Amino acid sequence: MATRLQSASPPSLPRRIGAFFFRHPNWSLAALLLLPMLWLGVFYLGSLGALLTQSFFRLDGFTGRIVRQFGLETYQKQLFTPANMDIVLRTFLTASAVTIASALIAFPLAYYMARYASYRVRGLLYLLVLLPLWSSYIVRVYTWKIILAQEGVLTWFINGLGLSGVLRAVLDIPVIGGPSLSISLLGTFIVFVYIWLPYMILPINAALERVPKSVIEASGDLGAPPGYTFRRIILPLAWPGVVAGSIFTFSLTLGDYIIPGIIGNSSFFIGQAVFVQQGTAGNIPLAAAFTVIPVAIMAVYLLIARWQGAFDAL
């Protein structure tokens, strides 16, 4: 009788809560997503909303105070000027060039890792790709500044090969050149590619590993030459991985301000312009307006990437 009374006792509170969520899976999903959605909504989307709001204010030229009245004066009179549009164009073209160069370098390596490398060699290559990410970002950038300097090891190596005239001819090009590689847009481009290259290799490798070997073998058995197989089978199937990697390389280059501040000439990028306007000049509306540009670019870019199936390769 005592056993029956004990078994008939009401369940504990945790058991009742568990039973409720078991009977109501939608409430269970809502409870799981509550905390991350609050974080995303308050800290991420909320900060973006505040940023967008600040861009519609203006800075009083006489008092230096922010006039909190909605308008487009900051965009019309300060942002859309030839000098600022030059910054935007320079940043966009550099990010595009870094993305294309990273893809061209990463694809052959990722293809070898996915198709031909043995288990041990593949592990070693993974280690070599990820190894730079274990060191400090600032240390890597300053190391490249020393490497690219006029008295650096890269210049010494080029001079040793008798190619100093070629280097000087490249550095004499008006836009990308400069006194040395460390004080040129070309040097900035080289460091950008080095820093963000792992973020391109890994998504491409993941996409290539999902390409069925039987499909490639069937193409060869049907008489397709290797070039045709690559263009019509391998590349289309791996293309989402390329686009996924480009999301990282393009967006990280678009918003970076540390590399252009250490490597390169005095030409500003968007990140540097935001830093100067917000920290030095105190023109928060203009800094916010500058920040809206990469946000808008990435919004369009992500829509294109989603259409290309890039999110399936992440």
N, C-alpha and C positions, 0 to 999 in steps of 0.2 A: 504493500500500500504506500509506504514511504517513497519507494522508487517511482511509483506512478505519479505521486504528487510532485516529486522533483522534476519528472519529465514534463509535467503539465505546467510548470512555472513559465512565466512570460520570458521571451528571449531578451538578451542584454541589448543595450542601446547600440553598440557597434554592429551587432548582428542585424538589428532592425534597419539601421542605416544602409548596411550592405544589401539587405534584401530589397530595400526601396530602390536603390540604384540598379539592382539587377532587373527589377520589373520595369524600370523606366530608363532605357539606354540613352535616350536623348538628354535627360538630366545628368546622367553620368558623363557624357561627352562635354556638356556645358561646364560641369565642375572641373573637369580636367583642363579645359581651355580658359577658365576664368582668369587665373593669374597671368599666364603669358599674354592673353588678349588685353588685360589691364595695362601690363607693361608696354605692349606695342601701342595701345591707344593713347596712353597718357604721355609716356616719355618719348616715343618716336613720332607718332602722328601729331601729338600735341606740340612737339618742338618744331616740326615742319610747318604746322599751322601758324605758330607764333612767328616763325621766320618769314613766311609769306605775308603775314600781316605787317611786319616791320618794313617790308619792302615798299609798301604803299604809303609810308610816312615820308617826311622830308626833313632835311637839316636846315635850320635857319642860318643863313650865311652871316648874319650880323651878330647874333647872340651865341651861335654854336650849339643851340639846344634843338632837340628833336621835336618837331611839330607833329603831334599825333592827330593828323587830319588825313583821311583817305583821299588819295589822288595818284596821278601818274607822273608827277613832276620829277621824281627821282629817276624814273625810267627815261623820260623824254629829255631832260636837261643834263643828266649826269651819266647814266648807263650807256645810252645809245649815242656815244660820241666816237669819232674815228679811233682815238687812242684805246678806248675800252673795247671796241669791237676788234681791234688788232689783237688784244690779249685773248679774247674769246676764240678768234680764228686760230691763233698760234697754239692754244691749248688743244683745240679740237683736232687740228691737223697732226700735232705731235701724238696725241692719244690714238688716232687712227693709224699712224705710221708704226707706233710701238705695237699695236695689236696685230697688224699685218706681218711685221717682222717676227714677232713672237710665234705666230702660227706657222710661218715658214720654217722656223728653227725647230719648233716643238714637234711638228707632225712626223718627220723622219725618225726622230728619237722615240717618240711614242709608238710608232709603227713597229720599230725594231723590238721594243720592249714587249709589245703585245703579241707579235707573230713569230719572232725568231729567237729571242733571248731564252736561255735556259733558266730554270728556277733560281739557281744561285746567281747568275748574272743579272736577272731581273731584280732580285732583291738588292744587289749592289747598286744598280742604276737608280732604284727607288731611293736608296740611302743618299746617293750623290745629288739627286734632285732636291731632296728635302733638307739636306745638310745646311745649305745657306740660311734656311728659315730658322734654324736653331740659334743663330747668332744675332746680335743686336742690329736692328735696321740702321741706326745712326752709324755704327761702326763700319758696316758694309759700304755705306755711302761715302764716308770719309776715306775709307781704304781706296775706293775707286778714284777719289779726287787726287790721291797720291799717285796712283797708277797712271792716270791720264795727264798728270802735270807735265810741263815742258821738260823737266829733268827726271820724269818718271820712267818706270821700266818699259812701258809700251813704246814711248818715243825712242828710248835707247835701243829697243829691239828693232824698230822700223829703220832707224839710222844704221844699225848693224847690217841690215839686209840691203842697204843702199837705196832705200825708198824714201829718203828724207824729202826729195823734191816732190814726190807724189803727195806726201803728207802736207807739205807747205801749200801745194796747189789746192788741196781739199780745204785747208783752213783759210785760204784766201777767198773762198766762195762767200758772197756777201751775207746771206741769211744764216747759213748753218755754221760758218767758220768763226774764227777768233784767234787770239794770240796763241792758244794751245787747246788741246782737246778738253782740258778741264775747265776752260773758259769759252765754251762754244755750245751752240744748240746741238751739234753732233754728239758732243760728250754727254749732254743731258739725255739724248736719245739712247745712247749706249747703256747708260746706267739704268734708265727706265726698263729697257729690255732685259737686262740682267736681273733686276730686282723682281719683276713680275713674271718672268719666264716659267717658274714652277707652277703658277696658277693656270697656265695654258697647257702644260704638259699633262698634268693629272687628269683633267676632264677629257682630253683627246684620247689618252691611254684607256680610260674607262670606257669610252665609246667604241674604240677599236677592239677591246676585249669582248664586247658583246656582238661583234660581227661574226656570224657563224662560219666556221671554216668550211663546212660542207658547201655553202653558197659559192665561196671563192674556188673551191675545187671543182664544182660543177661548171663554173664559167670556163675554167681551163680545159675541162674534159670536152666541152662543146666547141673548142677551138678558138676561144677569145684570146687575143694577145694580152700580155701583162698590162700594157698601157690602157687598153680598153676596159679591162677588169677593174683597174684602179679608178678610172674616170666614171664608169657607169655603175659600179657596185660598191667598192670600198669607200670612196669619197662621199657619195650620197648617204650611206649608212653611218659614217663617222662625222658627217657635217654638224649634227646637233652638238657633238662634243666640242667642235671648233667654235661654234657660236657660244656655247656655255663658257669656254675658256676666255673668249673675247669679252664677255660680260665683266670678268674680273680685271683683265688687263686694261680695257678701255675705261672702266669706271675708276679704277685706282689711279691711273695716269691723269684722268680728268680732274680729280680732286686733290692730287698731291701738291704740297707746297714746300716740302723739305728738300727734295732732290733739286728742283730749280733754284732753291736758295743757296745750295752748297756747290752744285755743279752748274756751269753755264755762265752766260753773261748777265747783264742787268735787265734783260727782257723779262717782263712779268708773265706769270701764268695765273689762271683764275684763283687758285688757292692762295697764292701770294697776294693778289689784289684784295681778297677777302680779309686776309690777316692784317694787311696794312690799313685798310679802311676801318676795320673794327678795332684794332689794337692801337695803332699810331694816330690815325686821323680822327678817330672817334665818330666816323660817319657810318653809324649802324644801318640806316636805311639803304645806303649804297652797297654796303657789304652784303646785306640780305638780298638785294636785287642781283648782285653778282652770283650769289649762291643759287638763286632760282634758275639760272641758265643751265648749269649741269644737271640739276634735278629734272628740268624739262627735257633735256637731251636724253638722260637715262630712262625717263618714262617712255619716250618714243622707242628707244633702243630695246628696252625690255619687251615692249609689245611686238617688235619685229623678232626678237629672240624667241618669244613664246610661239609665234607663228612658225618659226623654223624648228620647233621642237627641242629647244635647248634645255628646257627645264627637265626633260626626261633623261638628260645626260648628266645632271648634277648629282 
